């Protein structure tokens, strides 16, 4: 699952769920956001292990 949040507004900009997600899938989800909102100033990621 890829969840993209605006940390200032706490708005969910995108939620993408797939059984497998590769780099192309991430780019496919992020590209429309980059076009609409521009490049982010900061990026935070959490790749916590699933249980």
Kinemage of the C-alpha trace (Angstrom):
@kinemage 1
@onewidth
@group {chain A} dominant
@subgroup {mainchain}
@vectorlist {calphas} color= white
{ca unk a 1} P 0.000 0.000 0.000
{ca unk a 2} L 1.214 3.482 -0.902
{ca unk a 3} L -0.370 6.361 1.003
{ca unk a 4} L 0.606 9.940 0.168
{ca unk a 5} L -0.315 12.573 2.757
{ca unk a 6} L 0.086 16.312 2.878
{ca unk a 7} L 1.571 16.679 6.360
{ca unk a 8} L 0.384 20.285 6.699
{ca unk a 9} L -3.285 19.710 5.855
{ca unk a 10} L -3.287 15.959 6.693
{ca unk a 11} L -5.147 15.428 3.414
{ca unk a 12} L -4.716 12.029 1.768
{ca unk a 13} L -3.544 12.869 -1.747
{ca unk a 14} L -3.347 9.254 -2.909
{ca unk a 15} L -3.939 5.743 -1.609
{ca unk a 16} L -2.801 2.927 -3.880
{ca unk a 17} L -3.208 -0.725 -2.926
{ca unk a 18} L -1.661 -3.604 -4.846
{ca unk a 19} L -0.577 -7.116 -3.948
{ca unk a 20} L 2.881 -6.278 -5.340
{ca unk a 21} L 4.174 -2.768 -5.911
{ca unk a 22} L 7.311 -2.012 -7.873
{ca unk a 23} L 9.021 1.244 -8.759
{ca unk a 24} L 6.882 1.671 -11.894
{ca unk a 25} L 3.717 1.368 -9.803
{ca unk a 26} L 4.968 4.018 -7.373
{ca unk a 27} L 5.847 6.369 -10.237
{ca unk a 28} L 2.425 5.786 -11.793
{ca unk a 29} L 0.782 6.849 -8.513
{ca unk a 30} L 3.074 9.842 -7.914
{ca unk a 31} L 3.196 11.313 -11.434
{ca unk a 32} L -0.320 12.866 -11.355
{ca unk a 33} L 0.442 14.356 -7.932
{ca unk a 34} L 3.674 15.911 -9.168
{ca unk a 35} L 1.868 17.423 -12.146
{ca unk a 36} L -0.899 18.840 -9.973
{ca unk a 37} L 1.025 19.934 -6.862
{ca unk a 38} L 4.613 20.264 -8.074
{ca unk a 39} L 7.669 18.706 -6.454
{ca unk a 40} L 7.536 18.291 -2.684
{ca unk a 41} L 9.987 20.150 -0.489
{ca unk a 42} L 10.433 17.090 1.737
{ca unk a 43} L 9.657 13.383 1.433
{ca unk a 44} L 9.212 11.071 4.401
{ca unk a 45} L 8.913 7.318 3.998
{ca unk a 46} L 8.153 4.492 6.369
{ca unk a 47} L 8.961 1.012 5.133
{ca unk a 48} L 7.875 -0.703 8.315
{ca unk a 49} L 7.921 -4.488 8.077
{ca unk a 50} L 4.493 -6.086 7.782
{ca unk a 51} L 3.530 -8.548 10.472
